[in-house]
């Protein structure tokens, strides 16, 4: 079932430009995770990644690693193009957005609003 869903997502997302959203949650076992979704221009939302953050403080630097890794993983696995990242406005996340401006060489970013980064 999982592979069938992944295949369908790959088909839908291939060559699409998407916006990525990252947010921290607790799963049903109360374990900390970061969920990553992508939204297409048509408004369809797909779960693209989940990251177990157990044992890691949610510092700006750690969240930056997750963001960069998730962009790379999503573009590779789904063949889409991530062009913005949407987050909440917590202090650690705001710092992460500022850090992203110099992070990955292929990412040229400009802050848009207080809670998104355009890649």
URMO-V405701 format. One record per residue. PSI is psi in degrees with one decimal (none if undefined). D_CENTER is the distance of its C-alpha to the mean C-alpha in Angstrom with 1 decimal. Layout:
psi:d_center
PSI:D_CENTER
PSI:D_CENTER
This chain:
psi:d_center
-45.5:23.7
-47.3:20.3
-37.0:21.0
-44.4:22.3
-42.6:19.2
-41.5:17.0
-44.1:19.6
-41.3:19.5
-42.2:15.8
-42.1:16.3
-44.3:19.3
-40.6:17.7
-15.0:14.6
125.7:16.7
10.0:17.1
150.9:15.3
128.6:13.5
161.2:10.3
135.8:8.3
139.9:4.6
137.1:4.9
137.8:4.7
144.0:8.3
141.3:11.0
174.8:13.6
135.3:16.7
-174.7:17.5
-16.9:21.1
10.4:22.5
29.5:21.2
139.2:19.0
133.0:16.0
158.7:12.5
125.6:8.9
139.8:7.7
125.8:4.5
158.9:6.2
144.2:7.2
129.5:10.4
168.4:13.2
-24.9:15.9
-5.1:18.1
8.2:16.0
136.2:15.2
134.2:12.2
136.2:11.1
123.0:9.5
-19.8:7.8
149.7:7.5
139.4:9.3
122.4:10.2
116.6:13.8
17.7:14.2
133.7:18.0
3.8:20.1
128.0:17.6
142.5:17.9
62.8:14.8
162.5:15.9
-39.3:14.1
-41.2:14.6
-42.6:13.1
-32.8:9.9
-43.7:9.9
-44.2:10.5
-44.6:7.6
-49.1:5.3
-45.7:7.8
-41.6:8.4
-37.9:5.2
-49.5:5.9
-45.8:9.4
-44.6:9.5
-44.8:8.1
-39.0:10.6
-49.7:13.2
-34.0:13.2
-9.9:13.0
21.3:14.6
176.5:12.6
110.4:11.8
122.4:8.6
-7.2:10.6
157.2:8.9
129.0:6.3
135.3:7.9
177.6:8.7
-172.4:12.1
27.7:14.8
153.9:15.8
-42.8:17.6
-33.8:15.4
-38.1:12.2
-41.5:14.5
-39.4:15.7
-45.0:12.3
-42.1:11.8
-40.7:15.4
-33.9:14.9
-23.0:12.2
-26.5:15.1
9.5:16.9
-80.7:14.4
136.6:14.1
-31.8:17.2
-9.9:15.9
113.3:13.6
117.7:15.9
149.7:14.5
130.1:16.3
135.0:15.6
119.7:16.0
-167.2:17.2
-15.5:16.6
31.9:13.1
157.7:11.1
128.8:10.9
128.8:12.1
none:11.8
